[in-house]
Amino acid sequence: MRAEQHLAHELDELAGRHLRRVRRTIGGMQGATVRVGGSEVLCLCSNNYLGLADDARLRDAATAALAEAGSGAGASPLISGHMELHERLERAIAQWQGCEAALVFGSGYHANIGVLAALLRAGDEVFSDELNHASLIDGCRLSRADVRVYRHLDTSDLERQLATSRARRRLIVTDSVFSMDGDRAPLADIVALAERHDAWIMIDEAHAAGVFGDTGAGLAEATGLGGRITVRMGTLGKALGSYGAFVAGSRALIELLVNRARAYVYSTALPPPVIAAAEAAVAIVRADPARREALWGNARRLHQGLERAGIAMQPFASPIVPLVVGEAADALSVAESALARGVLAPAIRPPTVPQGTARLRLTPIATHTAEQIDRAVSVLAGAMQDTRA
Ligand SMILES: Cc1ncc(COP(=O)(O)O)c(C=O)c1O
């Protein structure tokens, strides 16, 4: 068989299990609504939580940076790519996060694989929540440390595993807000365990930065535990409406990453417009709690509306509101029916979520109106009924 035939066979096999993925092309900007195939639909699936991706202040900052500093950084940061804009953004992030220093990575995926592979090596042990994001899982694998997976949010299981560890270095790694369920890591218990068992902690605030805490710094800020967490990672492409990611912590941590994180050292620095947009976003996020309040209000309204429509929902924990359907084919059918009625929320299927828990991962944003949220509730309730009928 030729290569193409092998590949086509693999794709057919995915399609046969309702697991083949296709992209949908979006027109216009990312906002409360987006254009799909010429029609305007409600977007209920992006991570643009605060509605900043199309904000005029970010666009103006990006345009000004394009004019002043050009379209590309031209090199990796240790060569000549670390520009004044990057330096300024890192200082602003360190201040925002209340840490000594911060480092900007090309993406959240880069940050996670970069940090884990830099901090751990063979013989170390990493304790990882079973529902951690794929980039953390890949970082654990890349580090060559022994990976101990603990049951989701289960600190008794984590403690059992920590108690038997004899490794040189122990690191507990967890999403702070879980990307597909929206539930939150029990940070206070994790910190207590880490201190008792001499372990370090890394948290991934991809879905908490901009969303939790008085200044939107994340769940570390909201819980007051930031000073006891070794590594905080967050993204700039979700609530912050730009692209890239940051790691915040001690100066020693950041200096070590500058030396050892291969995903940082061997990759071109982010382009000036992206950095300038992120800097504008950090200032807005810190100063404007009203956006966070609007986001939370919309998320609560959506969750309550779906519950009132008779849909069994997980407890409300964050602006990620999963509508768990079950089988992949059924989730696809609910998503198609919702789109036909003007709501975009694609089906999330294995391996992104465990078998039998395919879902629509609903994420309202700050700039949706109450009327749009109510419309989404009635569309989704109708789509669930269509599928179950
Ligand atoms: C929890 C989590 N961590 C990391 C990432 C990766 O971030 P990025 O999209 O910036 O690569 C994502 C999502 O993409 C995520 O959901």
The ligand as an ORCA input file, in Angstrom:
! r2SCAN-3c Opt
* xyz 0 1
  C      -5.030     23.870     30.305
  C      -4.319     24.263     29.052
  N      -2.984     24.379     29.060
  C      -2.290     24.722     27.973
  C      -2.925     24.993     26.779
  C      -2.103     25.354     25.593
  O      -2.061     26.727     25.411
  P      -1.833     27.345     23.951
  O      -3.140     27.240     23.228
  O      -1.401     28.737     24.202
  O      -0.766     26.511     23.302
  C      -4.327     24.898     26.727
  C      -5.132     25.186     25.515
  O      -4.854     25.342     24.452
  C      -5.025     24.520     27.876
  O      -6.359     24.383     27.843
*
